[in-house]
Amino acid sequence: MYNSSQAMNVTKLLNRDISWLSFNARVLQEAADPSVPLIERLKFLGIFSSNLDEFFRVRVATLKRVVDLKRKSNSIDVEQAKVIMGQVKGIVLKQQQNFDVIYHQIKRQLVLEGIEITDESQLSSNELKEVTNYFTDSVAPRIFPIVISSMRPFPNLNDGQIYLAVKLKGKNVKVNYAIVNIPCHVLSRFYILKQSTGPRRVLLLDDVIRCNLLNLFRSTNATEVEAYTIKLSRDAELDLEESDDLSMVEKVAKSVKLRKKGIPTRFIYDENIPSDLLKLLRDKLNIHKAQAIPGGKYHNFKDFMNFPVLGKKNLIYKPIVPKRIDHLENSHSMLNHLLKQDELIAYPYQSFNYIPKLLMEASISPAVKEINITLYRLASTSAVANALINAVKNGKRVRVLTELRARFMEKVNMEWAKRLKEEGVEIMDSIPNMKVHSKLLQIKLEHKGKEKYIGHIGTGNFNEDTAQLYCDFSLLTSDASINKEISKVFGLIRNFRLDSYVFKELIVSPLNTRSKLKALIDNEIKEVQAGGTGRIIIKCNSLEDTELCLKLLQAAESGVKIDLIIRGIFRLRLKLNHKNIRAVSIVDRYLEHARIFYFYAGGKEKTYLGSADIMRRNLDFRIEVTTPIKNKKHKKTLLDFLHLQLADNTKSRLMYGKLRNKYSTNAGKEVVSQLDFYKNLAK
């Protein structure tokens, strides 16, 4: 960890949470970008909303715990936490105002394209009849109004779900206030009005309910009804009991259930809500003023990630077809091919299907004896998991670590772990206080009378769904020294004894990632001090760890040329046009997710690929694996990729000062790194 003298320089660093909000502002920039297709712009609004939900459920929840418990956490004391929470609210309010402006701009432009997002006040009599029929047949059976009464406890509002807060009026009204759920989890948020001419009209489910509320509450004698959307975000951190009586599965399952009753961290409401109704809700939900955030008529824009295309393919990105890898396509056996030659796969530019295809071949090959794999986030219908089950049925030994604490995937992963175990897969126990985040696969087989291994080290999950959206790399290798250490990682996972394992080839958290990265940076400093060249390029999701942030600043001050490509959290407080260090962030149609590290190393050029970001949690509290890239062709592919991203002058933002997200405008030919990398990839 950083020492006291380094601690004096922490003022050179930005707060991680404020930095993250700057990242989400970059997502909002994509929604505002007129060069982005209109429906894709709506999807970026959805991504922004979903990101913000998680931010309040996790990061703001952590700050609130510091304040409520009056206990320092990760170098943040109570007063600092209060200040940050105040800054967060101010930034979020401004972003929300910007969000609303962008949404209304998109709505107006959609009308020009023949799509109109309308509301209940704009319905014709025939449309109102159609909507009423839809409400009666499909919506009413799925909503459950709850009367707000001083005589009964207030209903538990589910985290992240939207509701209508209803105010009823009338001379003899029996009920004054009620809560109505909006069943987006079982019905589409978007109802397409059925008409043959004119623009396609879309009505939100919220408004389908609004225009039928009077009938819904007919028995209350109400003659007038008002409805305002509200949403509650709760603390989503898992509180795992320190109990030897419960298994990790039982601890996680119990904590996931308690998440439904987590402490509120944000209450969003329609800014037009009457003051009496707002006061009632805040009192009943125990919402402090700092947690209450006014917004527009609609919340949960994450549903807009699934906005219907309505036949308007010109309003979405033209899909790219993943390129095939000839060596893998034409080989009679992927296993035999990989024993002779390593392969580097780039997603989504190349097909993820090679991974389940490899596992399926391994499941039936007489040569294969054993498969070991770590699973962090699986697709809902996972070809990877099904191939593993098939391997067991064919007599292979299959051992799997399914990380039960992968955030918001706990239930899914518990279900997969249960199913895999029922099918005969050996489930490795989770490690207490240590997530397994590495993307490891190893196949043990017999070849020409000898024991051989094929290993996988990647930057992304074994998930065919996210592989279509996330930019990641996978290394498939039969390198003996690397596979020997992959086997050691699986040994570490099964017998978590840190003092029993030493790694020379692989960089493995929590053992040597921090020390190895420091040593690699120090080596570049020494090269410069000796009169040579120092050069570092780092691409990762987040640059947050204090010690390594300060180490990079030290290297830049020593004369090392540093380029950083950081998607999310970025804590360096840089000056524009810094002599030795430049940082950019790329937000485009695909989520940048790869972790790549390049060091000039006195001309020996070392390149690494793996699962670890430069965050304290990834360095010290997770099992992460980063591998050296030995193949010259693969090293060139990764370095070309990094240089292309640094040359991006379309989707790249400069990271300096207070992170205002100014676009990079490198002179010359237009460079869109994601599309250009795809075009440059050999088939």
Steps between C-alpha positions, in 0.01 A plus 500: 500500500607862455710657774455824695708709258288379211188575699594867480452478124151351511368851434624442143226241465131537427225340705401166350124556525506844340724353230247223439223756449721654233505162326121487505499849350693350208220249456257792496714663232432201276126555549548862393722422201307569176726257311364211711180338362189620685390175660860436606494842666195388698694190601785715629245684715404156630863410570552831681194432715604142577853611590366766733273250672797276577706798613243591764446139602870439553718809523256743664393215727864464610530873571173493693628214712807706591277791602242292688750277679743789557782268398784565256514278192771474231663829604169691494391644832153611601540868407651413162213261431248777578677739263515242222131415540415868465716529189342186356149639538595829333664324204215252461240779498688678220538177307130428543413840356727431204345156468148648475610746230658221296194276537265766370736573210501132405121483527461790257742345254327162522177664383680603182590134454142382546513400869310694763537438873168630623318514834150444634394860439556467124285194435201511266172342613572187294852475639371546852259214447784282365721583798217432744449157347872428527498617861202282588631188328875516569595766753231499771564136602863591569462812713430508870393840640583560865315762700724718717355495847618626836355180647731267308874480435611658176552244221854393420603658170729280295844632416511654153134437416278787390166577660223751460432705811128575471296784650121457496246782521123522537227610742451161662832344413589214730870490413739790466824337393615172346797329336469312169776277364597523133563138393792559261659170604217302336373743234680716247547860608384599153153449354478547122166650403338305217435737213561462129582857396716781632800465734539195722379615841657363816339530844692422816351244735492772768249693288297190417438476875451875550208524262324211677558596861155650556337171410753314712402703808129525418399345834663787691248756363788700352403741221854616423834325513860614466802272461872568529785258433735418787796267539712391795862381485622292791837396642595196291823398674498143631533457876637149538466357847821405679364158584659159459157341524397624154649409164595779258190417294280543808674824599464652153138385465409651836675828419332526158162469671593775747596725206125554442490682833825690458528856627373756242779686320297699246137595457407635156167667449307696240583865569129588456390279789282689756688602813261311731552173312876548487516570874290193572728278291819639649367457852377147438820392324730689738662691213736782588495814289846424361374168365196645321564592137235666282468382143265488206178315441674170420768300683685172433625597159705180508195348330584716198788262428220280362312768306325336200664549160161510323656406168723810500834329451655829392455620859728234649863409443562279202599170660848367440547133418772348720796398289601138486847379591615282211735287709216406733242467226706272282661283765373145530545532876524823699681310775771374263531843340546673836765249602703630205404868491364760743201712400392849607128573461357854501133547591254604365704534183560125487263227608474392864357170376851354484498469880187282536606319182837420661328382818257286305787334314677448833182346643503215247872461425646175641827688553353747750512399865414814696360853464542781754329838460407815692156646428414855605205603281323242287240554230148401601507211250869424513656286229815497715321349799316248283829388344641445849199289593549300181862441594394344832255274320788384283710404800723808531594649833364856504578746778334841505525810716172686462549833674191539715579862588512641146298816554132474396570153356483322834167327442585399145837362605350310794250341263776404256716362781209289621424367153865426422539316830187294433650398166818375665728801460737555793426847638800665664416690816505879498792659682399701811554875451649447154315506168632292213487741206753330272387367161674164507445175316731201482454176310719204598551236232725221385685552171743247352536335837577823683296721734419834333301810592308764310432815700285809462573837659267783407377846582129419476252250636404165351175656388376483142251785560744761628762387246280666237514833685829511692843550340718223643788267414559131567836325481485125430841345561676166545816671630633259762633758747181708491281191539712379790416824678131489397490165679653670803227767492235231513694344788496838674124524451441153643746532790512868576846523657679805365839405644502173303509650150759697306440620143774595255311505168152612602405811692253385764300704750517527794853358492711702258292729276574811703871425541542390138337813356709719730815318391412538130438874547820539703692327223379762251614775740845338524524481120439876474743576782764296314448711191267261320133499408214439741159419351176373655155444351222383730144422402253399770154575630603699805814662639422544869769353726676783684847347511514414130343832399781678683756261351385590149524871580852442632592320178366784286691756708812289448461519123315178416256547212163366615173452313190393692173376350254486790128446451364574846649617830808717446663670796800683353472877507684582177574822318402530136794425270708354780853441374519129577155363584180496299172334586191435292169323543307335219124454520344363183249242381679215683610503864879524529587223746851372421800532733832531314838610636798595282852585615789587269745324735817632334387376161395153617132613495285317753126470439247356746132409482266412785204556727633756750426871501727734695266513795574412860233231494654334191851517635442393860161334540438291189650208316608662172727362231703697246721323248801602295440489125789312339386453141639784283191510280271529801720769656479696176121460489465642851748782444331595171170500687638731771648740246171506309313591818751775577448638149119502534374851423128424498403316820800581717480751788797671659540431871647800675413757764153440641413253221277721285503232227624714215519297181843418365545663160823355366569645158486291187280219378192414706572211733221304669706243685234235550386486138850548363636214712223277366582598143871438552458155653609226265234241434 
